């Protein structure tokens, strides 16, 4: 299976990136057209800290 990622960056802080995988993903509860890959955010504490800082700003 070929995975094509779209990398989304935050304009104010380009070190924050999230990979998005387009496609059709389903569970018994919902259908979605994009998957947000949060593995890097979960394993990289410095990135998680930067994301938390950016989310806390007004």
Phi, psi and omega per residue, in radians:
X1 nan 2.177 -3.137
X2 -1.496 2.190 3.130
X3 -1.862 2.150 3.079
X4 -1.929 2.033 -3.117
X5 -1.631 2.539 2.928
X6 -1.949 2.128 -3.137
X7 -1.629 2.165 3.135
X8 -1.876 2.242 3.106
X9 -2.024 2.724 3.088
X10 -1.543 2.143 -3.089
X11 -1.013 -0.630 -3.122
X12 -1.312 -0.434 -3.103
X13 -2.496 1.558 -3.064
X14 -1.133 -0.172 3.090
X15 -1.309 -0.271 3.101
X16 -1.570 1.992 3.117
X17 -2.285 2.562 3.082
X18 -2.354 2.341 3.090
X19 -1.566 2.368 3.113
X20 -2.110 2.305 -3.130
X21 -1.951 1.986 3.082
X22 -1.317 2.613 3.133
X23 2.807 -2.897 3.103
X24 -2.095 1.937 -3.087
X25 -2.048 2.318 -3.094
X26 -2.323 2.638 2.923
X27 -2.297 -3.053 3.107
X28 -1.258 -0.201 -3.071
X29 -1.930 -0.395 -3.084
X30 -2.751 2.881 3.034
X31 -2.160 2.484 3.100
X32 -2.509 2.738 -3.088
X33 -1.810 -0.138 3.128
X34 -2.454 2.505 3.081
X35 -1.971 2.213 3.097
X36 -1.665 2.041 -3.096
X37 -1.459 1.901 -3.086
X38 -1.816 0.179 -3.106
X39 -1.025 -0.771 -3.139
X40 -1.122 -0.683 3.127
X41 -1.141 -0.659 -3.119
X42 -1.244 -0.537 -3.052
X43 -1.740 -0.234 -3.092
X44 -1.887 1.761 -3.049
X45 -1.165 -0.584 3.120
X46 -1.159 -0.712 3.096
X47 -1.155 -0.727 3.120
X48 -1.077 -0.683 3.107
X49 -1.123 -0.749 3.111
X50 -1.112 -0.703 3.120
X51 -1.129 -0.769 3.123
X52 -1.080 -0.695 3.110
X53 -1.097 -0.778 -3.132
X54 -1.177 -0.665 3.135
X55 -1.213 -0.431 -3.123
X56 -1.425 -0.253 3.128
X57 -1.309 2.541 3.127
X58 -1.208 nan nan
